Amino acid sequence: MSIEKLAREQVQALTPYQSARRIGGSGDVWLNANESPFDNAYTVSGQGLNRYSSCQPNALINAYADYAGVATNQVITTRGADEGIDLLLRAFCEPNQDSVLICPPTYGMYAVSAENQGIATTQVPLTADWQLDMAEIDSALEADTGIKLIFVCSPNNPTGNLINRDDIEALLTRTQDRAIVVLDEAYIEFSPEATCTDLLARFENLAILRTLSKAFALAGLRCGFTLASPAIISLMLKVIPPYPVPVPVAQIAEQALSEAGLARMKYQVLDLTANRAYLQAGLSMLPGVEVHPGFGNYLLITLDDADAVFERLGRAGMIVRQTAVANSLRISIGNRDECEKVLAFIRQQLSE
């Protein structure tokens, strides 16, 4: 018997999430993972490492609660927002019994994490303008009484658009006492006016995913947060592994959330927003290229021969991302030099 045959059936059949590093390639312009181009400096004390860390460091929880404008008992910190997804699945879904609802095209880890735990996925695609199809979601909820989690991403990855707030509120109202609406706000710092944190006071069935990976330029730190009602947070704490926050991670995250750290983040967001506008304007002038409005630190474009352009970019050392949207490329917003290089290369390719 092969080792593979000893694995769980779900794992044998699982198609893993294709992370940016897994399928990246080689190059010097990395615009495929929605990372920040800013490499900020931090200091760690290197002391106290002989002891286990606190499960939920008070200083870190207090800092993020202050930043997000919520109470401390509405915050849990995790190893990236991805662990928040995993904990919600563990807390609310019975394997081989319950299911989750996702609205593609969207972030792929929702479905992969569910499949890994033996939890079925119901898909209700977004509408043509990439909004929630409320009628079809209602039909899905009627047909599948086992739906426990509904994942919504805003700004949505990979399309870049914001989900209508009225639809989010309507979804929360319809699913009270029935399901948890998990709102992924990984990119909310680029559109802070669109946050739904104020809805936490009205809806106990709302959970909001956050991360330091994007606007805070800390993708390598693997530090995320879930904002939710105290009831949801208490359930997540029941299933979180012990000591999830390494001491150096907490120290760096606290610095990022300090007054100086927040000021730096906001300045860098302004810089990236200007670069996004530059890239959007330049790409929009190219024949055959449609640039979709973006509210995160990336743009989705559709064009003929997207696969060929992707391959040529890669050979030239410029790594972008292919998506499930037909004939599309997702381009992360880098520094101005990186944006200029990608724009010039695509312009050249399309003129040949």
C-alpha positions as a Markdown table, in Angstrom:
| # | Residue | x | y | z |
|---|---|---|---|---|
| 1 | Met | 0.0 | 0.0 | 0.0 |
| 2 | Ser | 1.3 | 3.5 | -0.9 |
| 3 | Ile | 1.6 | 6.2 | 1.7 |
| 4 | Glu | -0.9 | 8.2 | -0.2 |
| 5 | Lys | -3.6 | 5.6 | 0.3 |
| 6 | Leu | -3.2 | 6.0 | 4.1 |
| 7 | Ala | -4.3 | 9.7 | 3.8 |
| 8 | Arg | -7.8 | 10.8 | 4.4 |
| 9 | Glu | -10.0 | 10.6 | 1.3 |
| 10 | Gln | -10.6 | 14.3 | 1.3 |
| 11 | Val | -6.8 | 15.0 | 1.3 |
| 12 | Gln | -6.2 | 12.5 | -1.5 |
| 13 | Ala | -8.7 | 14.2 | -3.7 |
| 14 | Leu | -7.8 | 17.8 | -2.6 |
| 15 | Thr | -6.5 | 20.2 | -5.1 |
| 16 | Pro | -4.3 | 22.5 | -3.0 |
| 17 | Tyr | -4.5 | 26.3 | -3.1 |
| 18 | Gln | -2.1 | 27.6 | -5.7 |
| 19 | Ser | -0.2 | 30.2 | -3.6 |
| 20 | Ala | 1.8 | 32.9 | -5.3 |
| 21 | Arg | 5.0 | 31.3 | -4.2 |
| 22 | Arg | 4.0 | 27.8 | -5.3 |
| 23 | Ile | 3.4 | 28.9 | -8.9 |
| 24 | Gly | 5.5 | 32.1 | -9.0 |
| 25 | Gly | 8.5 | 31.6 | -11.1 |
| 26 | Ser | 11.6 | 33.7 | -11.1 |
| 27 | Gly | 12.0 | 37.5 | -11.6 |
| 28 | Asp | 12.7 | 40.8 | -10.0 |
| 29 | Val | 9.2 | 42.4 | -10.3 |
| 30 | Trp | 6.8 | 40.5 | -8.1 |
| 31 | Leu | 3.2 | 41.7 | -8.7 |
| 32 | Asn | 1.3 | 38.4 | -8.2 |
| 33 | Ala | 0.5 | 38.1 | -4.5 |
| 34 | Asn | -0.9 | 41.6 | -3.6 |
| 35 | Glu | 2.1 | 42.2 | -1.3 |
| 36 | Ser | 3.3 | 45.6 | -0.5 |
| 37 | Pro | 6.5 | 46.9 | -2.1 |
| 38 | Phe | 7.5 | 48.6 | 1.2 |
| 39 | Asp | 10.1 | 46.7 | 3.3 |
| 40 | Asn | 9.7 | 48.4 | 6.7 |
| 41 | Ala | 12.1 | 47.9 | 9.5 |
| 42 | Tyr | 11.2 | 46.6 | 12.9 |
| 43 | Thr | 13.0 | 45.6 | 16.1 |
| 44 | Val | 12.5 | 42.6 | 18.4 |
| 45 | Ser | 14.0 | 42.2 | 21.8 |
| 46 | Gly | 14.9 | 38.5 | 21.5 |
| 47 | Gln | 14.1 | 38.1 | 25.1 |
| 48 | Gly | 11.5 | 35.9 | 26.7 |
| 49 | Leu | 11.7 | 33.2 | 24.0 |
| 50 | Asn | 12.2 | 30.5 | 26.6 |
| 51 | Arg | 8.5 | 30.8 | 27.6 |
| 52 | Tyr | 5.4 | 30.1 | 25.6 |
| 53 | Ser | 3.7 | 33.1 | 24.3 |
| 54 | Ser | 0.2 | 34.2 | 25.4 |
| 55 | Cys | -2.6 | 32.8 | 23.3 |
| 56 | Gln | -4.0 | 36.3 | 22.8 |
| 57 | Pro | -1.4 | 38.9 | 23.9 |
| 58 | Asn | -3.3 | 41.7 | 25.7 |
| 59 | Ala | -1.2 | 44.5 | 24.2 |
| 60 | Leu | -1.8 | 43.2 | 20.6 |
| 61 | Ile | -5.5 | 42.7 | 21.1 |
| 62 | Asn | -5.9 | 46.1 | 22.7 |
| 63 | Ala | -4.0 | 47.8 | 19.9 |
| 64 | Tyr | -6.0 | 46.2 | 17.1 |
| 65 | Ala | -9.3 | 46.8 | 18.9 |
| 66 | Asp | -8.4 | 50.5 | 19.2 |
| 67 | Tyr | -7.5 | 50.6 | 15.5 |
| 68 | Ala | -10.6 | 48.8 | 14.3 |
| 69 | Gly | -12.9 | 50.7 | 16.7 |
| 70 | Val | -14.3 | 47.6 | 18.5 |
| 71 | Ala | -14.2 | 46.1 | 22.0 |
| 72 | Thr | -11.4 | 43.8 | 23.0 |
| 73 | Asn | -13.8 | 40.9 | 23.4 |
| 74 | Gln | -14.7 | 41.2 | 19.7 |
| 75 | Val | -11.1 | 40.5 | 18.5 |
| 76 | Ile | -9.1 | 37.3 | 18.1 |
| 77 | Thr | -5.6 | 37.3 | 16.5 |
| 78 | Thr | -4.6 | 34.4 | 14.2 |
| 79 | Arg | -1.8 | 33.2 | 12.0 |
| 80 | Gly | -2.9 | 35.2 | 9.0 |
| 81 | Ala | -6.5 | 35.7 | 8.1 |
| 82 | Asp | -6.4 | 32.2 | 6.6 |
| 83 | Glu | -6.3 | 30.7 | 10.1 |
| 84 | Gly | -9.4 | 32.7 | 10.9 |
| 85 | Ile | -11.2 | 30.9 | 8.0 |
| 86 | Asp | -10.0 | 27.5 | 9.4 |
| 87 | Leu | -11.2 | 28.3 | 12.9 |
| 88 | Leu | -14.6 | 29.4 | 11.8 |
| 89 | Leu | -15.0 | 26.2 | 9.8 |
| 90 | Arg | -13.9 | 24.1 | 12.9 |
| 91 | Ala | -16.2 | 26.0 | 15.2 |
| 92 | Phe | -19.4 | 26.0 | 13.1 |
| 93 | Cys | -19.3 | 23.2 | 10.5 |
| 94 | Glu | -19.8 | 19.4 | 11.1 |
| 95 | Pro | -17.7 | 17.5 | 8.6 |
| 96 | Asn | -19.6 | 15.5 | 6.0 |
| 97 | Gln | -22.8 | 17.2 | 7.2 |
| 98 | Asp | -22.7 | 21.0 | 6.9 |
| 99 | Ser | -21.7 | 23.2 | 4.1 |
| 100 | Val | -20.5 | 26.7 | 3.2 |
| 101 | Leu | -21.5 | 29.1 | 0.5 |
| 102 | Ile | -19.1 | 31.0 | -1.7 |
| 103 | Cys | -19.6 | 33.4 | -4.5 |
| 104 | Pro | -17.0 | 33.0 | -7.3 |
| 105 | Pro | -14.9 | 34.5 | -8.6 |
| 106 | Thr | -13.4 | 35.0 | -5.2 |
| 107 | Tyr | -10.5 | 34.0 | -2.9 |
| 108 | Gly | -9.8 | 30.3 | -3.4 |
| 109 | Met | -8.9 | 29.4 | 0.2 |
| 110 | Tyr | -12.6 | 29.4 | 1.3 |
| 111 | Ala | -13.3 | 26.4 | -0.8 |
| 112 | Val | -9.9 | 24.7 | -0.2 |
| 113 | Ser | -10.2 | 25.0 | 3.6 |
| 114 | Ala | -13.7 | 23.7 | 3.6 |
| 115 | Glu | -12.8 | 20.7 | 1.4 |
| 116 | Asn | -9.8 | 19.9 | 3.6 |
| 117 | Gln | -12.2 | 19.5 | 6.5 |
| 118 | Gly | -14.8 | 17.4 | 4.6 |
| 119 | Ile | -17.2 | 20.3 | 4.4 |
| 120 | Ala | -19.2 | 20.7 | 1.2 |
| 121 | Thr | -19.2 | 23.9 | -0.8 |
| 122 | Thr | -22.3 | 25.5 | -2.5 |
| 123 | Gln | -21.4 | 28.0 | -5.2 |
| 124 | Val | -23.5 | 31.0 | -6.2 |
| 125 | Pro | -21.5 | 32.9 | -8.8 |
| 126 | Leu | -21.5 | 36.7 | -8.6 |
| 127 | Thr | -23.6 | 38.6 | -11.1 |
| 128 | Ala | -22.2 | 40.0 | -14.3 |
| 129 | Asp | -21.2 | 43.1 | -12.5 |
| 130 | Trp | -19.6 | 41.0 | -9.7 |
| 131 | Gln | -22.2 | 41.6 | -7.0 |
| 132 | Leu | -24.1 | 39.2 | -4.8 |
| 133 | Asp | -26.9 | 37.3 | -6.6 |
| 134 | Met | -29.3 | 37.7 | -3.8 |
| 135 | Ala | -32.1 | 35.7 | -5.4 |
| 136 | Glu | -29.8 | 32.7 | -6.1 |
| 137 | Ile | -28.4 | 32.9 | -2.6 |
| 138 | Asp | -32.0 | 32.7 | -1.2 |
| 139 | Ser | -32.6 | 29.7 | -3.4 |
| 140 | Ala | -29.4 | 28.0 | -2.2 |
| 141 | Leu | -30.3 | 28.6 | 1.4 |
| 142 | Glu | -33.7 | 27.1 | 0.9 |
| 143 | Ala | -32.3 | 24.1 | -0.9 |
| 144 | Asp | -29.4 | 23.5 | 1.6 |
| 145 | Thr | -30.4 | 23.8 | 5.2 |
| 146 | Gly | -26.8 | 22.8 | 6.2 |
| 147 | Ile | -25.2 | 26.0 | 5.1 |
| 148 | Lys | -23.4 | 27.4 | 8.2 |
| 149 | Leu | -21.0 | 29.9 | 6.7 |
| 150 | Ile | -21.3 | 32.4 | 3.8 |
| 151 | Phe | -18.0 | 33.9 | 2.6 |
| 152 | Val | -18.1 | 37.4 | 1.1 |
| 153 | Cys | -15.0 | 39.3 | 0.1 |
| 154 | Ser | -15.0 | 43.1 | -0.2 |
| 155 | Pro | -12.9 | 44.5 | -1.9 |
| 156 | Asn | -13.3 | 41.2 | -3.7 |
| 157 | Asn | -10.2 | 39.2 | -4.8 |
| 158 | Pro | -9.5 | 38.9 | -7.7 |
| 159 | Thr | -12.1 | 41.3 | -9.3 |
| 160 | Gly | -11.2 | 44.3 | -7.1 |
| 161 | Asn | -14.8 | 45.7 | -6.7 |
| 162 | Leu | -16.6 | 46.5 | -3.5 |
| 163 | Ile | -19.7 | 44.5 | -2.6 |
| 164 | Asn | -22.9 | 46.5 | -2.2 |
| 165 | Arg | -23.4 | 47.3 | 1.5 |
| 166 | Asp | -27.2 | 47.0 | 1.2 |
| 167 | Asp | -26.8 | 43.5 | 0.0 |
| 168 | Ile | -24.4 | 42.6 | 2.9 |
| 169 | Glu | -27.0 | 44.0 | 5.4 |
| 170 | Ala | -29.8 | 42.1 | 3.6 |
| 171 | Leu | -27.8 | 38.9 | 3.8 |
| 172 | Leu | -27.0 | 39.3 | 7.5 |
| 173 | Thr | -30.7 | 39.9 | 8.1 |
| 174 | Arg | -31.9 | 36.8 | 6.2 |
| 175 | Thr | -29.3 | 34.5 | 7.9 |
| 176 | Gln | -29.8 | 35.6 | 11.5 |
| 177 | Asp | -30.0 | 32.4 | 13.7 |
| 178 | Arg | -29.2 | 30.4 | 10.6 |
| 179 | Ala | -25.6 | 31.1 | 9.4 |
| 180 | Ile | -22.5 | 33.2 | 9.9 |
| 181 | Val | -21.7 | 35.8 | 7.2 |
| 182 | Val | -17.9 | 35.9 | 7.0 |
| 183 | Leu | -16.9 | 39.2 | 5.4 |
| 184 | Asp | -13.3 | 39.3 | 4.2 |
| 185 | Glu | -11.8 | 42.8 | 4.6 |
| 186 | Ala | -8.2 | 41.9 | 3.8 |
| 187 | Tyr | -7.9 | 45.0 | 1.6 |
| 188 | Ile | -10.1 | 47.4 | 3.5 |
| 189 | Glu | -7.3 | 49.9 | 4.3 |
| 190 | Phe | -7.4 | 50.8 | 0.6 |
| 191 | Ser | -11.2 | 51.6 | 0.9 |
| 192 | Pro | -11.6 | 52.3 | 4.6 |
| 193 | Glu | -15.0 | 54.0 | 4.1 |
| 194 | Ala | -16.4 | 50.7 | 3.0 |
| 195 | Thr | -15.8 | 48.7 | 6.2 |
| 196 | Cys | -18.7 | 47.0 | 7.9 |
| 197 | Thr | -17.3 | 47.0 | 11.4 |
| 198 | Asp | -20.2 | 49.2 | 12.5 |
| 199 | Leu | -22.6 | 46.3 | 11.6 |
| 200 | Leu | -21.1 | 44.2 | 14.4 |
| 201 | Ala | -23.3 | 46.1 | 16.9 |
| 202 | Arg | -26.4 | 45.0 | 15.0 |
| 203 | Phe | -25.6 | 41.5 | 13.8 |
| 204 | Glu | -24.3 | 38.8 | 16.0 |
| 205 | Asn | -23.9 | 36.5 | 13.0 |
| 206 | Leu | -21.2 | 38.7 | 11.3 |
| 207 | Ala | -17.5 | 37.8 | 11.4 |
| 208 | Ile | -14.9 | 40.1 | 9.7 |
| 209 | Leu | -11.5 | 38.9 | 8.5 |
| 210 | Arg | -8.6 | 41.3 | 8.7 |
| 211 | Thr | -4.8 | 41.0 | 8.0 |
| 212 | Leu | -1.5 | 42.9 | 8.4 |
| 213 | Ser | -0.3 | 41.3 | 5.1 |
| 214 | Lys | -1.5 | 43.9 | 2.7 |
| 215 | Ala | -1.6 | 47.6 | 3.6 |
| 216 | Phe | 0.6 | 47.0 | 6.7 |
| 217 | Ala | 3.3 | 45.4 | 4.4 |
| 218 | Leu | 3.7 | 42.4 | 6.8 |
| 219 | Ala | 2.9 | 39.4 | 4.6 |
| 220 | Gly | 5.8 | 37.5 | 6.0 |
| 221 | Leu | 4.7 | 38.1 | 9.6 |
| 222 | Arg | 1.5 | 35.9 | 9.2 |
| 223 | Cys | -0.6 | 38.0 | 11.5 |
| 224 | Gly | -4.4 | 38.3 | 11.1 |
| 225 | Phe | -7.5 | 39.1 | 13.1 |
| 226 | Thr | -11.1 | 38.2 | 13.2 |
| 227 | Leu | -13.7 | 40.8 | 14.4 |
| 228 | Ala | -17.0 | 39.3 | 15.6 |
| 229 | Ser | -19.5 | 39.1 | 18.4 |
| 230 | Pro | -18.1 | 37.9 | 21.8 |
| 231 | Ala | -20.1 | 34.7 | 21.2 |
| 232 | Ile | -18.3 | 33.9 | 18.0 |
| 233 | Ile | -14.9 | 34.9 | 19.4 |
| 234 | Ser | -15.4 | 32.5 | 22.4 |
| 235 | Leu | -16.2 | 29.6 | 20.1 |
| 236 | Met | -13.1 | 30.3 | 18.0 |
| 237 | Leu | -11.0 | 30.4 | 21.1 |
| 238 | Lys | -12.2 | 26.9 | 21.9 |
| 239 | Val | -10.7 | 25.4 | 18.7 |
| 240 | Ile | -7.5 | 27.6 | 18.3 |
| 241 | Pro | -4.3 | 25.7 | 18.8 |
| 242 | Pro | -2.2 | 26.7 | 21.8 |
| 243 | Tyr | 0.3 | 29.6 | 21.6 |
| 244 | Pro | -0.7 | 30.8 | 18.1 |
| 245 | Val | 1.2 | 34.1 | 18.4 |
| 246 | Pro | 5.0 | 33.9 | 18.5 |
| 247 | Val | 6.6 | 36.5 | 20.7 |
| 248 | Pro | 8.4 | 38.3 | 17.9 |
| 249 | Val | 5.2 | 38.4 | 15.8 |
| 250 | Ala | 3.4 | 40.1 | 18.7 |
| 251 | Gln | 6.2 | 42.6 | 19.1 |
| 252 | Ile | 6.3 | 43.6 | 15.4 |
| 253 | Ala | 2.5 | 43.7 | 15.1 |
| 254 | Glu | 2.3 | 46.1 | 18.1 |
| 255 | Gln | 4.8 | 48.4 | 16.5 |
| 256 | Ala | 2.8 | 48.3 | 13.2 |
| 257 | Leu | -0.3 | 49.3 | 15.2 |
| 258 | Ser | 1.4 | 52.1 | 17.1 |
| 259 | Glu | 0.6 | 55.7 | 16.3 |
| 260 | Ala | 3.8 | 56.0 | 14.2 |
| 261 | Gly | 3.1 | 52.6 | 12.5 |
| 262 | Leu | -0.4 | 53.6 | 11.6 |
| 263 | Ala | 0.7 | 56.9 | 10.2 |
| 264 | Arg | 3.3 | 55.1 | 8.0 |
| 265 | Met | 0.7 | 52.6 | 6.8 |
| 266 | Lys | -1.7 | 55.4 | 5.8 |
| 267 | Tyr | 1.1 | 57.3 | 3.9 |
| 268 | Gln | 2.1 | 54.1 | 2.1 |
| 269 | Val | -1.5 | 53.4 | 1.2 |
| 270 | Leu | -1.7 | 56.9 | -0.4 |
| 271 | Asp | 1.4 | 56.1 | -2.4 |
| 272 | Leu | 0.0 | 52.8 | -3.6 |
| 273 | Thr | -3.4 | 54.3 | -4.5 |
| 274 | Ala | -1.6 | 56.9 | -6.7 |
| 275 | Asn | 0.3 | 54.1 | -8.4 |
| 276 | Arg | -2.9 | 52.2 | -8.9 |
| 277 | Ala | -4.4 | 55.3 | -10.6 |
| 278 | Tyr | -1.3 | 55.6 | -12.8 |
| 279 | Leu | -1.4 | 52.0 | -13.8 |
| 280 | Gln | -5.2 | 52.1 | -14.4 |
| 281 | Ala | -4.9 | 55.1 | -16.6 |
| 282 | Gly | -2.0 | 53.7 | -18.6 |
| 283 | Leu | -3.6 | 50.3 | -19.2 |
| 284 | Ser | -7.0 | 51.8 | -20.1 |
| 285 | Met | -5.3 | 53.6 | -23.1 |
| 286 | Leu | -4.2 | 50.3 | -24.6 |
| 287 | Pro | -6.3 | 48.8 | -27.4 |
| 288 | Gly | -8.1 | 45.6 | -26.4 |
| 289 | Val | -7.5 | 46.0 | -22.7 |
| 290 | Glu | -10.4 | 46.4 | -20.2 |
| 291 | Val | -9.3 | 47.6 | -16.8 |
| 292 | His | -11.8 | 46.9 | -14.1 |
| 293 | Pro | -12.2 | 49.4 | -11.3 |
| 294 | Gly | -10.1 | 48.4 | -8.3 |
| 295 | Phe | -10.5 | 49.2 | -4.7 |
| 296 | Gly | -7.6 | 47.2 | -3.3 |
| 297 | Asn | -3.9 | 47.1 | -4.0 |
| 298 | Tyr | -4.4 | 45.3 | -7.4 |
| 299 | Leu | -6.1 | 45.6 | -10.7 |
| 300 | Leu | -7.9 | 43.0 | -12.8 |
| 301 | Ile | -7.6 | 43.4 | -16.5 |
| 302 | Thr | -9.1 | 41.4 | -19.3 |
| 303 | Leu | -7.5 | 41.2 | -22.8 |
| 304 | Asp | -7.1 | 38.9 | -25.7 |
| 305 | Asp | -4.2 | 36.4 | -25.5 |
| 306 | Ala | -4.0 | 36.9 | -21.7 |
| 307 | Asp | -2.2 | 33.6 | -21.4 |
| 308 | Ala | 0.5 | 34.6 | -23.9 |
| 309 | Val | 1.0 | 38.0 | -22.2 |
| 310 | Phe | 1.3 | 36.3 | -18.9 |
| 311 | Glu | 4.0 | 33.9 | -20.2 |
| 312 | Arg | 5.9 | 36.8 | -21.9 |
| 313 | Leu | 5.8 | 38.8 | -18.7 |
| 314 | Gly | 7.2 | 35.9 | -16.7 |
| 315 | Arg | 10.0 | 35.3 | -19.2 |
| 316 | Ala | 10.9 | 39.0 | -18.8 |
| 317 | Gly | 11.0 | 38.6 | -15.0 |
| 318 | Met | 7.7 | 40.3 | -14.3 |
| 319 | Ile | 5.4 | 38.0 | -12.3 |
| 320 | Val | 1.6 | 38.7 | -12.3 |
| 321 | Arg | -1.3 | 36.4 | -11.5 |
| 322 | Gln | -3.7 | 34.5 | -13.7 |
| 323 | Thr | -7.3 | 34.2 | -12.3 |
| 324 | Ala | -10.4 | 32.2 | -12.8 |
| 325 | Val | -11.9 | 35.1 | -14.7 |
| 326 | Ala | -11.7 | 34.4 | -18.4 |
| 327 | Asn | -8.9 | 36.1 | -20.3 |
| 328 | Ser | -7.7 | 38.0 | -17.2 |
| 329 | Leu | -4.6 | 39.0 | -15.3 |
| 330 | Arg | -4.4 | 40.4 | -11.8 |
| 331 | Ile | -1.6 | 42.9 | -11.3 |
| 332 | Ser | -0.6 | 43.8 | -7.8 |
| 333 | Ile | 0.3 | 47.5 | -7.3 |
| 334 | Gly | 4.0 | 47.8 | -6.7 |
| 335 | Asn | 6.3 | 50.8 | -6.5 |
| 336 | Arg | 6.2 | 53.3 | -9.4 |
| 337 | Asp | 9.2 | 51.8 | -11.2 |
| 338 | Glu | 7.5 | 48.3 | -11.1 |
| 339 | Cys | 4.3 | 49.8 | -12.4 |
| 340 | Glu | 6.1 | 51.6 | -15.2 |
| 341 | Lys | 8.0 | 48.4 | -16.3 |
| 342 | Val | 4.8 | 46.3 | -16.5 |
| 343 | Leu | 2.9 | 49.0 | -18.3 |
| 344 | Ala | 5.6 | 49.5 | -20.8 |
| 345 | Phe | 6.0 | 45.8 | -21.4 |
| 346 | Ile | 2.3 | 45.2 | -22.0 |
| 347 | Arg | 2.1 | 48.2 | -24.3 |
| 348 | Gln | 5.0 | 46.8 | -26.3 |
| 349 | Gln | 3.5 | 43.3 | -26.5 |
| 350 | Leu | 0.2 | 44.6 | -27.7 |
| 351 | Ser | 1.8 | 46.8 | -30.4 |
| 352 | Glu | 3.7 | 44.0 | -32.0 |
